[in-house]
């Protein structure tokens, strides 16, 4: 029986490989794969969150990597940063749906 | 409709507050709450993963915080570190269950 936290960690890994496996290096996200992941997986979040520059800023940071690829470790750091930034957002969403 | 990644981010937040809300500061995990979270949510992982000192090392790092409390940002960093460390572990588990 998997706990909620284990399920969340597993989901992070599954989502990453769903997109990284599409083309090129199967274990890294290229720029196209990263954009598709963000657009597909975080669409609601991207359109409704309050700082429209937040993801842009993070994308720019990732772009400074010379091969334009994101490995799993960098992806987890990205998700961690987004989760912290959206902690308040999710808390508000929950209040609305309760 | 929530995506898999949004579900994972939401789960991280939900799990944190389930434990942080038990006593003392509702928005921080004290040492007892953190241990309960790790034991309950990561029990299978803790008993089966290959480096038995990994969590101990992370706990010791967290203990260096003078008030023995972990806020949400520190928790996410912890989960990110654990997820990266366990990427290989989860991949192996998946192969076994397929």
N, CA and C atoms of all chains as a GROMACS GRO file, in nm:
protein
  588
    1UNK      N    1   0.086  -0.121   0.000
    1UNK     CA    2   0.000   0.000   0.000
    1UNK      C    3   0.089   0.125   0.000
    2UNK      N    4   0.074   0.206  -0.103
    2UNK     CA    5   0.157   0.325  -0.115
    2UNK      C    6   0.095   0.441  -0.039
    3UNK      N    7   0.180   0.516   0.032
    3UNK     CA    8   0.128   0.634   0.102
    3UNK      C    9   0.107   0.748   0.003
    4UNK      N   10   0.038   0.852   0.051
    4UNK     CA   11   0.012   0.969  -0.034
    4UNK      C   12   0.144   1.035  -0.078
    5UNK      N   13   0.240   1.041   0.014
    5UNK     CA   14   0.368   1.106  -0.020
    5UNK      C   15   0.447   1.022  -0.121
    6UNK      N   16   0.447   0.890  -0.103
    6UNK     CA   17   0.514   0.804  -0.201
    6UNK      C   18   0.448   0.816  -0.338
    7UNK      N   19   0.314   0.825  -0.338
    7UNK     CA   20   0.243   0.843  -0.465
    7UNK      C   21   0.284   0.972  -0.534
    8UNK      N   22   0.300   1.079  -0.456
    8UNK     CA   23   0.340   1.208  -0.512
    8UNK      C   24   0.481   1.201  -0.571
    9UNK      N   25   0.572   1.135  -0.497
    9UNK     CA   26   0.710   1.122  -0.546
    9UNK      C   27   0.714   1.038  -0.674
   10UNK      N   28   0.635   0.931  -0.674
   10UNK     CA   29   0.628   0.846  -0.792
   10UNK      C   30   0.571   0.924  -0.911
   11UNK      N   31   0.470   1.007  -0.885
   11UNK     CA   32   0.409   1.085  -0.993
   11UNK      C   33   0.511   1.182  -1.055
   12UNK      N   34   0.596   1.242  -0.972
   12UNK     CA   35   0.698   1.335  -1.024
   12UNK      C   36   0.789   1.262  -1.122
   13UNK      N   37   0.828   1.141  -1.084
   13UNK     CA   38   0.917   1.062  -1.168
   13UNK      C   39   0.846   1.019  -1.297
   14UNK      N   40   0.721   0.972  -1.283
   14UNK     CA   41   0.645   0.926  -1.400
   14UNK      C   42   0.623   1.039  -1.500
   15UNK      N   43   0.583   1.156  -1.449
   15UNK     CA   44   0.557   1.271  -1.537
   15UNK      C   45   0.685   1.308  -1.612
   16UNK      N   46   0.797   1.314  -1.541
   16UNK     CA   47   0.923   1.352  -1.605
   16UNK      C   48   0.955   1.260  -1.722
   17UNK      N   49   0.949   1.128  -1.699
   17UNK     CA   50   0.987   1.034  -1.805
   17UNK      C   51   0.884   1.026  -1.918
   18UNK      N   52   0.758   1.057  -1.887
   18UNK     CA   53   0.657   1.064  -1.994
   18UNK      C   54   0.698   1.164  -2.101
   19UNK      N   55   0.758   1.276  -2.057
   19UNK     CA   56   0.794   1.381  -2.152
   19UNK      C   57   0.939   1.368  -2.200
   20UNK      N   58   1.029   1.330  -2.110
   20UNK     CA   59   1.171   1.322  -2.148
   20UNK      C   60   1.196   1.211  -2.250
   21UNK      N   61   1.109   1.108  -2.250
   21UNK     CA   62   1.128   0.994  -2.338
   21UNK      C   63   1.085   1.016  -2.481
   22UNK      N   64   1.031   1.134  -2.510
   22UNK     CA   65   0.973   1.155  -2.644
   22UNK      C   66   1.076   1.158  -2.756
   23UNK      N   67   1.181   1.240  -2.740
   23UNK     CA   68   1.287   1.233  -2.841
   23UNK      C   69   1.422   1.277  -2.785
   24UNK      N   70   1.528   1.254  -2.859
   24UNK     CA   71   1.663   1.286  -2.813
   24UNK      C   72   1.699   1.201  -2.692
   25UNK      N   73   1.773   1.260  -2.597
   25UNK     CA   74   1.812   1.191  -2.474
   25UNK      C   75   1.687   1.155  -2.395
   26UNK      N   76   1.666   1.025  -2.372
   26UNK     CA   77   1.543   0.977  -2.304
   26UNK      C   78   1.539   1.017  -2.157
   27UNK      N   79   1.652   1.057  -2.100
   27UNK     CA   80   1.659   1.089  -1.959
   27UNK      C   81   1.670   1.239  -1.931
   28UNK      N   82   1.652   1.319  -2.037
   28UNK     CA   83   1.653   1.464  -2.019
   28UNK      C   84   1.542   1.528  -2.100
   29UNK      N   85   1.491   1.640  -2.049
   29UNK     CA   86   1.391   1.718  -2.122
   29UNK      C   87   1.464   1.819  -2.209
   30UNK      N   88   1.437   1.817  -2.340
   30UNK     CA   89   1.484   1.929  -2.420
   30UNK      C   90   1.382   2.042  -2.410
   31UNK      N   91   1.411   2.154  -2.474
   31UNK     CA   92   1.326   2.272  -2.455
   31UNK      C   93   1.180   2.245  -2.498
   32UNK      N   94   1.164   2.175  -2.609
   32UNK     CA   95   1.028   2.144  -2.658
   32UNK      C   96   0.954   2.055  -2.560
   33UNK      N   97   1.024   1.952  -2.508
   33UNK     CA   98   0.960   1.862  -2.412
   33UNK      C   99   0.924   1.935  -2.283
   34UNK      N  100   1.012   2.022  -2.237
   34UNK     CA  101   0.985   2.099  -2.115
   34UNK      C  102   0.862   2.188  -2.132
   35UNK      N  103   0.856   2.257  -2.247
   35UNK     CA  104   0.740   2.343  -2.272
   35UNK      C  105   0.611   2.262  -2.279
   36UNK      N  106   0.617   2.146  -2.343
   36UNK     CA  107   0.497   2.062  -2.352
   36UNK      C  108   0.454   2.015  -2.214
   37UNK      N  109   0.553   1.977  -2.132
   37UNK     CA  110   0.522   1.934  -1.995
   37UNK      C  111   0.453   2.048  -1.919
   38UNK      N  112   0.511   2.168  -1.925
   38UNK     CA  113   0.453   2.282  -1.850
   38UNK      C  114   0.314   2.315  -1.901
   39UNK      N  115   0.298   2.316  -2.035
   39UNK     CA  116   0.168   2.351  -2.091
   39UNK      C  117   0.062   2.247  -2.059
   40UNK      N  118   0.099   2.120  -2.065
   40UNK     CA  119   0.001   2.013  -2.044
   40UNK      C  120  -0.027   1.991  -1.895
   41UNK      N  121   0.079   1.985  -1.817
   41UNK     CA  122   0.064   1.947  -1.676
   41UNK      C  123   0.031   2.065  -1.585
   42UNK      N  124   0.067   2.184  -1.627
   42UNK     CA  125   0.046   2.299  -1.538
   42UNK      C  126  -0.037   2.408  -1.605
   43UNK      N  127  -0.123   2.368  -1.698
   43UNK     CA  128  -0.200   2.467  -1.773
   43UNK      C  129  -0.290   2.552  -1.684
   44UNK      N  130  -0.368   2.485  -1.600
   44UNK     CA  131  -0.460   2.558  -1.511
   44UNK      C  132  -0.382   2.651  -1.420
   45UNK      N  133  -0.273   2.596  -1.370
   45UNK     CA  134  -0.189   2.673  -1.280
   45UNK      C  135  -0.130   2.795  -1.350
   46UNK      N  136  -0.080   2.774  -1.472
   46UNK     CA  137  -0.016   2.882  -1.544
   46UNK      C  138  -0.113   2.995  -1.577
   47UNK      N  139  -0.238   2.958  -1.608
   47UNK     CA  140  -0.334   3.062  -1.647
   47UNK      C  141  -0.395   3.132  -1.527
   48UNK      N  142  -0.388   3.069  -1.410
   48UNK     CA  143  -0.459   3.130  -1.296
   48UNK      C  144  -0.369   3.185  -1.187
   49UNK      N  145  -0.239   3.158  -1.195
   49UNK     CA  146  -0.158   3.204  -1.084
   49UNK      C  147  -0.119   3.352  -1.100
   50UNK      N  148  -0.080   3.410  -0.990
   50UNK     CA  149  -0.078   3.556  -0.983
   50UNK      C  150   0.044   3.624  -1.045
   51UNK      N  151   0.158   3.556  -1.044
   51UNK     CA  152   0.278   3.617  -1.103
   51UNK      C  153   0.302   3.558  -1.242
   52UNK      N  154   0.257   3.625  -1.347
   52UNK     CA  155   0.269   3.568  -1.482
   52UNK      C  156   0.414   3.552  -1.526
   53UNK      N  157   0.508   3.618  -1.458
   53UNK     CA  158   0.649   3.609  -1.496
   53UNK      C  159   0.722   3.495  -1.426
   54UNK      N  160   0.658   3.430  -1.330
   54UNK     CA  161   0.729   3.331  -1.248
   54UNK      C  162   0.789   3.219  -1.332
   55UNK      N  163   0.706   3.157  -1.414
   55UNK     CA  164   0.754   3.044  -1.494
   55UNK      C  165   0.855   3.092  -1.599
   56UNK      N  166   0.826   3.208  -1.655
   56UNK     CA  167   0.919   3.270  -1.752
   56UNK      C  168   1.058   3.285  -1.691
   57UNK      N  169   1.061   3.334  -1.568
   57UNK     CA  170   1.189   3.351  -1.498
   57UNK      C  171   1.260   3.217  -1.482
   58UNK      N  172   1.184   3.115  -1.440
   58UNK     CA  173   1.243   2.983  -1.419
   58UNK      C  174   1.292   2.927  -1.552
   59UNK      N  175   1.211   2.942  -1.656
   59UNK     CA  176   1.250   2.897  -1.791
   59UNK      C  177   1.382   2.964  -1.834
   60UNK      N  178   1.393   3.093  -1.808
   60UNK     CA  179   1.515   3.164  -1.845
   60UNK      C  180   1.637   3.110  -1.771
   61UNK      N  181   1.617   3.078  -1.644
   61UNK     CA  182   1.726   3.018  -1.567
   61UNK      C  183   1.768   2.886  -1.631
   62UNK      N  184   1.668   2.805  -1.669
   62UNK     CA  185   1.699   2.674  -1.728
   62UNK      C  186   1.766   2.691  -1.863
   63UNK      N  187   1.727   2.794  -1.935
   63UNK     CA  188   1.787   2.820  -2.067
   63UNK      C  189   1.936   2.851  -2.058
   64UNK      N  190   1.982   2.900  -1.945
   64UNK     CA  191   2.124   2.934  -1.933
   64UNK      C  192   2.212   2.810  -1.938
   65UNK      N  193   2.151   2.695  -1.918
   65UNK     CA  194   2.222   2.567  -1.937
   65UNK      C  195   2.251   2.554  -2.086
   66UNK      N  196   2.375   2.534  -2.121
   66UNK     CA  197   2.415   2.546  -2.262
   66UNK      C  198   2.355   2.444  -2.358
   67UNK      N  199   2.319   2.326  -2.308
   67UNK     CA  200   2.262   2.228  -2.401
   67UNK      C  201   2.109   2.230  -2.403
   68UNK      N  202   2.049   2.330  -2.336
   68UNK     CA  203   1.903   2.341  -2.334
   68UNK      C  204   1.834   2.212  -2.291
   69UNK      N  205   1.894   2.142  -2.200
   69UNK     CA  206   1.829   2.020  -2.150
   69UNK      C  207   1.816   2.023  -1.998
   70UNK      N  208   1.711   1.960  -1.950
   70UNK     CA  209   1.681   1.959  -1.807
   70UNK      C  210   1.685   1.814  -1.761
   71UNK      N  211   1.772   1.782  -1.666
   71UNK     CA  212   1.772   1.645  -1.615
   71UNK      C  213   1.674   1.632  -1.498
   72UNK      N  214   1.661   1.510  -1.446
   72UNK     CA  215   1.560   1.487  -1.343
   72UNK      C  216   1.583   1.572  -1.219
   73UNK      N  217   1.709   1.588  -1.180
   73UNK     CA  218   1.741   1.667  -1.061
   73UNK      C  219   1.697   1.812  -1.077
   74UNK      N  220   1.722   1.869  -1.195
   74UNK     CA  221   1.682   2.007  -1.220
   74UNK      C  222   1.529   2.019  -1.224
   75UNK      N  223   1.464   1.915  -1.278
   75UNK     CA  224   1.318   1.914  -1.284
   75UNK      C  225   1.258   1.917  -1.143
   76UNK      N  226   1.315   1.837  -1.053
   76UNK     CA  227   1.262   1.831  -0.916
   76UNK      C  228   1.281   1.966  -0.846
   77UNK      N  229   1.394   2.030  -0.871
   77UNK     CA  230   1.416   2.163  -0.813
   77UNK      C  231   1.312   2.262  -0.866
   78UNK      N  232   1.283   2.252  -0.997
   78UNK     CA  233   1.179   2.336  -1.058
   78UNK      C  234   1.043   2.313  -0.993
   79UNK      N  235   1.005   2.185  -0.977
   79UNK     CA  236   0.876   2.152  -0.916
   79UNK      C  237   0.873   2.200  -0.771
   80UNK      N  238   0.984   2.184  -0.699
   80UNK     CA  239   0.990   2.230  -0.560
   80UNK      C  240   0.969   2.380  -0.553
   81UNK      N  241   1.035   2.454  -0.642
   81UNK     CA  242   1.021   2.600  -0.643
   81UNK      C  243   0.877   2.640  -0.674
   82UNK      N  244   0.817   2.572  -0.773
   82UNK     CA  245   0.679   2.601  -0.810
   82UNK      C  246   0.582   2.567  -0.696
   83UNK      N  247   0.609   2.454  -0.629
   83UNK     CA  248   0.519   2.411  -0.521
   83UNK      C  249   0.522   2.511  -0.406
   84UNK      N  250   0.642   2.556  -0.371
   84UNK     CA  251   0.653   2.657  -0.265
   84UNK      C  252   0.580   2.785  -0.306
   85UNK      N  253   0.603   2.826  -0.432
   85UNK     CA  254   0.541   2.949  -0.480
   85UNK      C  255   0.388   2.938  -0.481
   86UNK      N  256   0.339   2.817  -0.501
   86UNK     CA  257   0.194   2.797  -0.516
   86UNK      C  258   0.127   2.745  -0.392
   87UNK      N  259   0.200   2.731  -0.285
   87UNK     CA  260   0.143   2.684  -0.160
   87UNK      C  261   0.018   2.767  -0.125
   88UNK      N  262   0.032   2.896  -0.129
   88UNK     CA  263  -0.081   2.985  -0.100
   88UNK      C  264  -0.194   2.967  -0.200
   89UNK      N  265  -0.155   2.954  -0.329
   89UNK     CA  266  -0.255   2.937  -0.434
   89UNK      C  267  -0.341   2.813  -0.410
   90UNK      N  268  -0.275   2.699  -0.382
   90UNK     CA  269  -0.350   2.575  -0.360
   90UNK      C  270  -0.438   2.587  -0.235
   91UNK      N  271  -0.385   2.649  -0.134
   91UNK     CA  272  -0.464   2.665  -0.011
   91UNK      C  273  -0.592   2.742  -0.041
   92UNK      N  274  -0.580   2.845  -0.124
   92UNK     CA  275  -0.700   2.922  -0.161
   92UNK      C  276  -0.797   2.840  -0.245
   93UNK      N  277  -0.741   2.761  -0.340
   93UNK     CA  278  -0.826   2.675  -0.424
   93UNK      C  279  -0.907   2.578  -0.337
   94UNK      N  280  -0.839   2.522  -0.237
   94UNK     CA  281  -0.905   2.426  -0.149
   94UNK      C  282  -1.022   2.488  -0.075
   95UNK      N  283  -1.000   2.610  -0.027
   95UNK     CA  284  -1.107   2.680   0.045
   95UNK      C  285  -1.228   2.696  -0.046
   96UNK      N  286  -1.202   2.726  -0.175
   96UNK     CA  287  -1.311   2.748  -0.270
   96UNK      C  288  -1.391   2.622  -0.299
   97UNK      N  289  -1.320   2.507  -0.305
   97UNK     CA  290  -1.388   2.383  -0.343
   97UNK      C  291  -1.452   2.313  -0.224
   98UNK      N  292  -1.420   2.358  -0.103
   98UNK     CA  293  -1.479   2.294   0.016
   98UNK      C  294  -1.620   2.348   0.042
   99UNK      N  295  -1.028   1.968  -1.426
   99UNK     CA  296  -0.954   1.840  -1.425
   99UNK      C  297  -0.808   1.866  -1.389
  100UNK      N  298  -0.763   1.803  -1.280
  100UNK     CA  299  -0.628   1.823  -1.234
  100UNK      C  300  -0.531   1.730  -1.305
  101UNK      N  301  -0.415   1.782  -1.344
  101UNK     CA  302  -0.314   1.696  -1.406
  101UNK      C  303  -0.243   1.614  -1.299
  102UNK      N  304  -0.166   1.514  -1.346
  102UNK     CA  305  -0.091   1.430  -1.254
  102UNK      C  306   0.010   1.511  -1.173
  103UNK      N  307   0.074   1.608  -1.239
  103UNK     CA  308   0.174   1.690  -1.170
  103UNK      C  309   0.109   1.783  -1.067
  104UNK      N  310  -0.005   1.842  -1.102
  104UNK     CA  311  -0.076   1.925  -1.005
  104UNK      C  312  -0.122   1.842  -0.885
  105UNK      N  313  -0.166   1.719  -0.913
  105UNK     CA  314  -0.205   1.628  -0.804
  105UNK      C  315  -0.089   1.600  -0.711
  106UNK      N  316   0.030   1.581  -0.769
  106UNK     CA  317   0.148   1.552  -0.688
  106UNK      C  318   0.185   1.672  -0.601
  107UNK      N  319   0.180   1.793  -0.661
  107UNK     CA  320   0.212   1.915  -0.585
  107UNK      C  321   0.112   1.936  -0.473
  108UNK      N  322  -0.016   1.912  -0.504
  108UNK     CA  323  -0.122   1.926  -0.404
  108UNK      C  324  -0.100   1.826  -0.290
  109UNK      N  325  -0.061   1.702  -0.326
  109UNK     CA  326  -0.038   1.599  -0.224
  109UNK      C  327   0.074   1.640  -0.129
  110UNK      N  328   0.181   1.702  -0.182
  110UNK     CA  329   0.292   1.746  -0.097
  110UNK      C  330   0.242   1.845   0.008
  111UNK      N  331   0.158   1.937  -0.039
  111UNK     CA  332   0.105   2.039   0.052
  111UNK      C  333   0.011   1.977   0.155
  112UNK      N  334  -0.078   1.887   0.108
  112UNK     CA  335  -0.174   1.822   0.198
  112UNK      C  336  -0.103   1.741   0.306
  113UNK      N  337  -0.004   1.661   0.264
  113UNK     CA  338   0.068   1.577   0.359
  113UNK      C  339   0.136   1.664   0.465
  114UNK      N  340   0.202   1.772   0.420
  114UNK     CA  341   0.272   1.859   0.515
  114UNK      C  342   0.177   1.911   0.623
  115UNK      N  343   0.062   1.964   0.582
  115UNK     CA  344  -0.030   2.025   0.679
  115UNK      C  345  -0.103   1.922   0.765
  116UNK      N  346  -0.119   1.799   0.712
  116UNK     CA  347  -0.176   1.692   0.795
  116UNK      C  348  -0.093   1.670   0.921
  117UNK      N  349   0.039   1.680   0.907
  117UNK     CA  350   0.127   1.655   1.021
  117UNK      C  351   0.163   1.783   1.096
  118UNK      N  352   0.186   1.894   1.023
  118UNK     CA  353   0.227   2.018   1.090
  118UNK      C  354   0.116   2.073   1.178
  119UNK      N  355  -0.011   2.037   1.146
  119UNK     CA  356  -0.125   2.093   1.220
  119UNK      C  357  -0.152   2.026   1.352
  120UNK      N  358  -0.074   1.922   1.386
  120UNK     CA  359  -0.108   1.843   1.506
  120UNK      C  360  -0.088   1.919   1.636
  121UNK      N  361   0.030   1.980   1.655
  121UNK     CA  362   0.045   2.063   1.774
  121UNK      C  363   0.151   2.171   1.755
  122UNK      N  364   0.156   2.265   1.847
  122UNK     CA  365   0.250   2.378   1.834
  122UNK      C  366   0.213   2.464   1.713
  123UNK      N  367   0.317   2.517   1.647
  123UNK     CA  368   0.296   2.599   1.528
  123UNK      C  369   0.231   2.515   1.418
  124UNK      N  370   0.111   2.556   1.372
  124UNK     CA  371   0.034   2.477   1.275
  124UNK      C  372   0.099   2.475   1.137
  125UNK      N  373   0.192   2.567   1.112
  125UNK     CA  374   0.253   2.578   0.981
  125UNK      C  375   0.397   2.526   0.976
  126UNK      N  376   0.439   2.462   1.085
  126UNK     CA  377   0.573   2.404   1.089
  126UNK      C  378   0.567   2.265   1.152
  127UNK      N  379   0.658   2.179   1.108
  127UNK     CA  380   0.672   2.046   1.168
  127UNK      C  381   0.772   2.054   1.280
  128UNK      N  382   0.732   2.012   1.401
  128UNK     CA  383   0.835   1.997   1.504
  128UNK      C  384   0.898   1.858   1.488
  129UNK      N  385   0.994   1.826   1.571
  129UNK     CA  386   1.070   1.703   1.550
  129UNK      C  387   0.980   1.579   1.556
  130UNK      N  388   0.886   1.579   1.651
  130UNK     CA  389   0.794   1.465   1.663
  130UNK      C  390   0.706   1.450   1.541
  131UNK      N  391   0.653   1.563   1.492
  131UNK     CA  392   0.567   1.560   1.374
  131UNK      C  393   0.645   1.513   1.251
  132UNK      N  394   0.769   1.561   1.238
  132UNK     CA  395   0.852   1.520   1.124
  132UNK      C  396   0.880   1.371   1.126
  133UNK      N  397   0.913   1.319   1.244
  133UNK     CA  398   0.939   1.175   1.256
  133UNK      C  399   0.814   1.094   1.223
  134UNK      N  400   0.698   1.141   1.272
  134UNK     CA  401   0.574   1.069   1.244
  134UNK      C  402   0.546   1.070   1.094
  135UNK      N  403   0.566   1.186   1.031
  135UNK     CA  404   0.547   1.196   0.886
  135UNK      C  405   0.637   1.096   0.812
  136UNK      N  406   0.764   1.095   0.847
  136UNK     CA  407   0.858   1.006   0.778
  136UNK      C  408   0.823   0.859   0.802
  137UNK      N  409   0.790   0.826   0.927
  137UNK     CA  410   0.756   0.687   0.959
  137UNK      C  411   0.628   0.641   0.891
  138UNK      N  412   0.527   0.730   0.886
  138UNK     CA  413   0.398   0.692   0.831
  138UNK      C  414   0.399   0.696   0.679
  139UNK      N  415   0.454   0.804   0.624
  139UNK     CA  416   0.444   0.826   0.480
  139UNK      C  417   0.554   0.758   0.400
  140UNK      N  418   0.666   0.734   0.466
  140UNK     CA  419   0.780   0.677   0.391
  140UNK      C  420   0.830   0.548   0.452
  141UNK      N  421   0.741   0.474   0.518
  141UNK     CA  422   0.782   0.353   0.587
  141UNK      C  423   0.839   0.248   0.493
  142UNK      N  424   0.766   0.219   0.384
  142UNK     CA  425   0.813   0.119   0.288
  142UNK      C  426   0.947   0.161   0.229
  143UNK      N  427   0.953   0.289   0.198
  143UNK     CA  428   1.075   0.343   0.139
  143UNK      C  429   1.191   0.333   0.237
  144UNK      N  430   1.166   0.370   0.361
  144UNK     CA  431   1.275   0.370   0.460
  144UNK      C  432   1.328   0.230   0.485
  145UNK      N  433   1.240   0.130   0.484
  145UNK     CA  434   1.285  -0.005   0.516
  145UNK      C  435   1.350  -0.075   0.396
  146UNK      N  436   1.322  -0.027   0.275
  146UNK     CA  437   1.372  -0.098   0.158
  146UNK      C  438   1.481  -0.026   0.080
  147UNK      N  439   1.506   0.101   0.111
  147UNK     CA  440   1.604   0.170   0.028
  147UNK      C  441   1.747   0.139   0.072
  148UNK      N  442   1.838   0.161  -0.019
  148UNK     CA  443   1.970   0.100  -0.004
  148UNK      C  444   2.066   0.172   0.091
  149UNK      N  445   2.052   0.304   0.106
  149UNK     CA  446   2.142   0.376   0.197
  149UNK      C  447   2.069   0.405   0.328
  150UNK      N  448   2.090   0.321   0.430
  150UNK     CA  449   2.015   0.338   0.555
  150UNK      C  450   2.049   0.469   0.628
  151UNK      N  451   2.160   0.533   0.589
  151UNK     CA  452   2.200   0.657   0.655
  151UNK      C  453   2.143   0.782   0.588
  152UNK      N  454   2.079   0.766   0.472
  152UNK     CA  455   2.035   0.883   0.395
  152UNK      C  456   1.940   0.973   0.475
  153UNK      N  457   1.834   0.914   0.528
  153UNK     CA  458   1.736   0.994   0.602
  153UNK      C  459   1.798   1.048   0.731
  154UNK      N  460   1.878   0.965   0.795
  154UNK     CA  461   1.951   1.007   0.916
  154UNK      C  462   2.033   1.133   0.889
  155UNK      N  463   2.103   1.133   0.775
  155UNK     CA  464   2.184   1.248   0.738
  155UNK      C  465   2.097   1.372   0.719
  156UNK      N  466   1.984   1.354   0.651
  156UNK     CA  467   1.894   1.467   0.627
  156UNK      C  468   1.836   1.516   0.759
  157UNK      N  469   1.796   1.422   0.844
  157UNK     CA  470   1.744   1.459   0.977
  157UNK      C  471   1.847   1.541   1.054
  158UNK      N  472   1.972   1.498   1.051
  158UNK     CA  473   2.077   1.571   1.122
  158UNK      C  474   2.093   1.712   1.068
  159UNK      N  475   2.083   1.727   0.937
  159UNK     CA  476   2.089   1.861   0.877
  159UNK      C  477   1.975   1.947   0.930
  160UNK      N  478   1.854   1.886   0.935
  160UNK     CA  479   1.737   1.961   0.982
  160UNK      C  480   1.750   1.996   1.130
  161UNK      N  481   1.812   1.907   1.206
  161UNK     CA  482   1.830   1.930   1.349
  161UNK      C  483   1.919   2.051   1.378
  162UNK      N  484   2.003   2.087   1.284
  162UNK     CA  485   2.092   2.201   1.307
  162UNK      C  486   2.015   2.333   1.314
  163UNK      N  487   1.891   2.331   1.267
  163UNK     CA  488   1.801   2.445   1.283
  163UNK      C  489   1.770   2.456   1.433
  164UNK      N  490   1.794   2.571   1.489
  164UNK     CA  491   1.791   2.583   1.636
  164UNK      C  492   1.656   2.558   1.702
  165UNK      N  493   1.546   2.583   1.632
  165UNK     CA  494   1.416   2.560   1.697
  165UNK      C  495   1.357   2.423   1.666
  166UNK      N  496   1.436   2.336   1.600
  166UNK     CA  497   1.388   2.201   1.569
  166UNK      C  498   1.256   2.201   1.494
  167UNK      N  499   1.235   2.299   1.409
  167UNK     CA  500   1.112   2.302   1.331
  167UNK      C  501   1.142   2.311   1.181
  168UNK      N  502   1.054   2.250   1.103
  168UNK     CA  503   1.070   2.244   0.959
  168UNK      C  504   0.952   2.316   0.895
  169UNK      N  505   0.979   2.421   0.817
  169UNK     CA  506   0.868   2.488   0.750
  169UNK      C  507   0.842   2.423   0.614
  170UNK      N  508   0.739   2.469   0.544
  170UNK     CA  509   0.700   2.403   0.419
  170UNK      C  510   0.812   2.405   0.316
  171UNK      N  511   0.886   2.517   0.308
  171UNK     CA  512   0.994   2.526   0.210
  171UNK      C  513   1.103   2.422   0.236
  172UNK      N  514   1.137   2.405   0.364
  172UNK     CA  515   1.239   2.305   0.400
  172UNK      C  516   1.189   2.163   0.371
  173UNK      N  517   1.058   2.142   0.395
  173UNK     CA  518   0.998   2.012   0.368
  173UNK      C  519   1.007   1.977   0.220
  174UNK      N  520   0.976   2.074   0.134
  174UNK     CA  521   0.980   2.049  -0.010
  174UNK      C  522   1.123   2.017  -0.056
  175UNK      N  523   1.220   2.088   0.001
  175UNK     CA  524   1.360   2.059  -0.031
  175UNK      C  525   1.395   1.916   0.010
  176UNK      N  526   1.347   1.876   0.128
  176UNK     CA  527   1.368   1.739   0.176
  176UNK      C  528   1.308   1.637   0.081
  177UNK      N  529   1.182   1.660   0.040
  177UNK     CA  530   1.115   1.567  -0.051
  177UNK      C  531   1.188   1.563  -0.185
  178UNK      N  532   1.232   1.679  -0.232
  178UNK     CA  533   1.305   1.684  -0.359
  178UNK      C  534   1.433   1.601  -0.350
  179UNK      N  535   1.506   1.617  -0.241
  179UNK     CA  536   1.630   1.541  -0.222
  179UNK      C  537   1.602   1.391  -0.217
  180UNK      N  538   1.496   1.355  -0.144
  180UNK     CA  539   1.460   1.213  -0.134
  180UNK      C  540   1.416   1.158  -0.269
  181UNK      N  541   1.339   1.238  -0.344
  181UNK     CA  542   1.288   1.191  -0.473
  181UNK      C  543   1.404   1.167  -0.570
  182UNK      N  544   1.499   1.259  -0.572
  182UNK     CA  545   1.616   1.242  -0.658
  182UNK      C  546   1.693   1.116  -0.617
  183UNK      N  547   1.711   1.100  -0.485
  183UNK     CA  548   1.787   0.986  -0.435
  183UNK      C  549   1.718   0.854  -0.469
  184UNK      N  550   1.585   0.860  -0.478
  184UNK     CA  551   1.508   0.737  -0.498
  184UNK      C  552   1.461   0.716  -0.640
  185UNK      N  553   1.501   0.803  -0.728
  185UNK     CA  554   1.464   0.789  -0.869
  185UNK      C  555   1.496   0.648  -0.918
  186UNK      N  556   1.616   0.604  -0.892
  186UNK     CA  557   1.656   0.470  -0.936
  186UNK      C  558   1.574   0.362  -0.866
  187UNK      N  559   1.549   0.383  -0.736
  187UNK     CA  560   1.473   0.286  -0.659
  187UNK      C  561   1.333   0.267  -0.718
  188UNK      N  562   1.263   0.378  -0.746
  188UNK     CA  563   1.128   0.370  -0.801
  188UNK      C  564   1.130   0.305  -0.939
  189UNK      N  565   1.231   0.339  -1.017
  189UNK     CA  566   1.240   0.280  -1.151
  189UNK      C  567   1.253   0.128  -1.141
  190UNK      N  568   1.331   0.082  -1.044
  190UNK     CA  569   1.346  -0.063  -1.024
  190UNK      C  570   1.216  -0.127  -0.978
  191UNK      N  571   1.146  -0.059  -0.885
  191UNK     CA  572   1.017  -0.109  -0.836
  191UNK      C  573   0.919  -0.126  -0.951
  192UNK      N  574   0.918  -0.028  -1.040
  192UNK     CA  575   0.826  -0.032  -1.153
  192UNK      C  576   0.854  -0.152  -1.243
  193UNK      N  577   0.982  -0.177  -1.266
  193UNK     CA  578   1.018  -0.292  -1.350
  193UNK      C  579   0.966  -0.420  -1.288
  194UNK      N  580   0.976  -0.429  -1.153
  194UNK     CA  581   0.933  -0.550  -1.083
  194UNK      C  582   0.782  -0.572  -1.093
  195UNK      N  583   0.704  -0.461  -1.087
  195UNK     CA  584   0.558  -0.475  -1.084
  195UNK      C  585   0.498  -0.486  -1.224
  196UNK      N  586   0.579  -0.460  -1.328
  196UNK     CA  587   0.526  -0.469  -1.465
  196UNK      C  588   0.529  -0.613  -1.515
   0.00000   0.00000   0.00000
